[in-house]
């Protein structure tokens, strides 16, 4: 089992503090995923942040990659969960929805909390690691 790296101090490896612009872009990678999830896929915002600002700041890149990995993981979990929910609904003649609907609502609230926590951490200049995330991009 691998453990996440220890949190870095406020500032990149050279000891400089993070600018307001870096913190704003890092936060946009997380919060922007909520906005783009309403229109398309939640992974669009972190991907745009990674392409636009990821090369100029390690801090922004780390947050964009973390958010992108979380959104890709969510897409996979949602697809698998949707298939399982569909099969369960068919097998139980709809009774399975009594379990599925509250579970989906609870998971959605939990995911919203994770994204808000990540945005707050990014805005304060701290690192954040999403739980249950498959790290596709490093």
Secondary structure, DSSP 8 states (H G I E B T S, - for coil): ---------SS-TTS----HHHHHHHHHHHHHHHHHHHHS-THHHHHHHHHHHTTT-HHHHHHHHHHHHHHHHHHHHHHHHHHHHHHHHHHTTTTTHHHHHHHHHHHHHHHHHHHHHHHHHHHHT-----TT------
